[in-house]
Every structure is written in structure tokens, then in C-alpha cells.
């Protein structure tokens, strides 16, 4: 018997229970009824509630103050030990599909494919072929700019990896996306990752394997106000999403099906579900924007840099030749403001690189004019893609379900204890990473 961890990023299980009370999500409802719903705790400050922080905690057993990894993509070979290499050293064969902000340091993993934003080695020929189009599709999803080449490679990967029983789901995702329900593209990618996970576990039979799914977090952030079980007073405009659509139920239903599929495929395995944190409804109108061409914008703005790498949503990293260039780049970016002097970007200078967020959260109409130092310029609307109206915000409480427990023995615990819980289930001991 092995242990499988499904990382359902930021899913709100209280909403899952509300849907279940309406007779929906039968697999998840059954698991909660039989095995209970546990709560996990993490950081308290809102600015420290980010999935790329909490999932590092879930993988290392360390708090943010201890592991020090604050940004997506910051994990590297020098980062603290993660659950996979700790188990591997004790003879447990491990695998992972798309774990957030995690690096592959295993010497003989059964399979390992990093998330689309993290540079790390890939273990498995099938995964090495699949990773580039998946990463390109995820990073192009904000403005629907998936190139024909990416689409073709993704289609090839889908044909090679999709489980026959799920063909109908892929067709439905494509058809719905073509009708304007863009959230189904994110669901298609999660459906594909889940099918890949089932194939890899069947082939390699690891003692422990994890699967990270992010479509639910993405959809909650964008469409939580459209949920049939949302109890607040805010609504998304009709031009943004049809009022009769419930994207949250769509993705929760996908996860219900995925969990059921994995339970059926591996009935002897111990299954764990974890969310890391969850989302609550946001309380005001906030808009997200993303640069279309990061390098072109920086060049036109006179920002010096060596190269630029997009991150999730509105974030990117500008790498510089040295600290002096980074300082000059920070000053130039900080000079980009609205006419009223409000910054368009926030900049975290990390020596020879800058982590940058496009934090302007109001509308950007076609006639929007802004300042670049002493210069007044326009054209920003053409340089950015509208990402979303923010519907969900982070809450540090997460949820956890374990088929090795019964409903009566569920207790809350800090997220730092998750690796020890996994190790114990695998018959191993948790060697807490050095802070």
C-alpha cells in the first residue's frame, strides 16, 4: 500500500460542504463523512499568505521565518530538505507532479515534474516531453495567448497521456472554452495532470506520490462571486461572466471526479487531500492586470535588465548584471506612477534581481495616461492584459482529509506537521529540515 497526496490548492472545503448539502460532490462529501475534515494553520500576516509560501512549509515542515522562501521560483538546490528526498533516503520511492515551489533533488525518483514557474530537473521521458507545452500554456493563460505551436504540442501531450475514460471531459472543456467559458482551459490542464499522475503511479508504483492542482485556486480568485453557495452581496458584471454560470461548481465537480477516479484506480492506497490554505470572498472591487510583453515594456520604459521571467498572474522577475544595474532598474520602475503619483508596480530588490508586481488595481481605460519619471505617456492599455476581477482572498487556514483516519479522531494541526504525518503513513520517520 502506498500513500498519495492530492494538493488541491486553496480550495474552500466549507463551500464544498455547502454544495454537498445540495446533493452535489458525492465523492468529496463521502470522504468527509467517513474520515472527517481537519483544519491546518499557517502564517498569520496577510502578506505571508501565499501558496508558494505555504506549500514550501507543507513540504519542509518549516515556517516562513525558518525556510525563508517568500517568492515563487525562489526554491533552489540550497533550500531545506523536502518530503520527497527525506523519504527517498529511507528507501521509499517517490514521485511528484507539479508541486508548487518545489525542486527535484531526488537521486532516483519514480517520476518528478516541477511546477510551470520553477526551474528544476524532470524525471521521466514522458514528463520531459509534456512539461514545455504545459508550462507555456499556464503562463499564457492570463491573456489567452497560447501560440499555435504550444497548442499543437499540448494536443500531442494530451493524446499521449489522457485516459480513455476522460475523453468526453476534454471535449467538453474545449467546447465550453470555445463558447467563452475560459476557466475550462485551466480545468483541462488539471484534468491532464491528473491523468498523467494516474498513469505514472500505475507504471512505477511509488511508495509516496503527490499531485498539485491549481485550477480551483485560479477559478475561485476570478469567479467566487458566481458560486451558487456564495452568501455575500457582490456580483460579477455580465460582460465578465454569464450570471447563470457557476465556475466554482465546475472545478469542484472536476476535483470530485478526479478524487473518485484515483480512489478507484488505487483502492489499497492511503489517500490524503490538503489545501495548504483557502480562499474567502473578497470584499471590494479589485482588478488584476499582467504585462503582455515584459521585456518590450521594460525596454521602452528605460528599465535596465539582463533578462526577465514571468511568474504567476501579475508578477515577474527582472534579472540584472549586478547590484548597480538592479538599483537603477528599481529606481526606474518606482518612477512609473499614475498621474496622481500612485505607483503602478511594487519592487522587491534582491541584490542582482527584482521581483516585481503590477499592483495597479483599478481600471485601465484606452485613454489612461501615466507618468514615467518626468515623462507623461499613454498606451498602457495596449501593453497589459486584463486578468481578472479579484473574487477570492487568502485565509491561512487549510483543510486536510486522510483516509487513514476516521471522522472521530480528527484534530487541527499546524501545516508544519504535514510532512511528519506523511512520513509516518509511509512507515518512515520525519527528519526535520535544518532552519
Secondary structure, DSSP 8 states (H G I E B T S, - for coil): --EEEEEETT--HHHHHHHHHTT--HHHHHHHHHH--EEEE---SGGG--HHHHHHHHHHS--HHHH---STT---TTS---HHHHHHHTT--EEEES-TT-----SS-SEEE--TT-----BSHHHHHHHHHHHHHHHHGGGT---HHHHHHHHHHHHHH--GGGHHHHHHHHHHHHTT-THHHHHHHHHHHHHHHHHHHHHH--SEEEEEE-HHHHHHHHHGGG-TT--SS----TTTS-TT--HHHHHHHHHHHHHHHHHHHTTTSEEEEE-SSEEEE--S--EEEEESSHHHHHHHTT---SEEEE-STTEEEEE-SSHHHHHHHHHHHHTEEETTS-BSEEEEE-SSEEEEEE---S---TT--EEETTEEE--HHHHEEEEEE--EEEES-EEEEETTS-GGG---EEGGGHHHHHHHHTT--------
